[in-house]
Amino acid sequence: MKVYLGFNSGIGGQKIRVITGDSNKPLKHMERHSPTGFQWGYAGSGPADTALSILTDYLGYVPATVVYQTFKNDLIAPAGKKLEIDEDEIRFWFLSKYPEVHCVK
């Protein structure tokens, strides 16, 4: 089970870890909107990059803008100090929003 985990210090860009079994690595920042890095808890540029980076890691490809912006609004913007999203939650979200897509892990 893959889990994306971060704790918001409230200062600058945040770090997100990708945890899979015994593996624990930093999430690669797919910089498109925020040069300062990851953020969550609101609907700005940092949360957009967070959504883009998580979905790119999970899917294995860069998703369409509408997909990661919707993911940001639904799961990243409402997150509190702790961001924790697992692959089952992503799969459920993706299939509920885009049921016509059959290529989700």
Secondary structure as GFF3:
##gff-version 3
##sequence-region A 1 105
A	DSSP	beta_strand	2	7	.	.	.	ID=ss1
A	DSSP	beta_strand	17	20	.	.	.	ID=ss2
A	DSSP	beta_strand	23	26	.	.	.	ID=ss3
A	DSSP	alpha_helix	45	59	.	.	.	ID=ss4
A	DSSP	alpha_helix	65	71	.	.	.	ID=ss5
A	DSSP	pi_helix	72	76	.	.	.	ID=ss6
A	DSSP	beta_strand	82	86	.	.	.	ID=ss7
A	DSSP	alpha_helix	87	97	.	.	.	ID=ss8
###
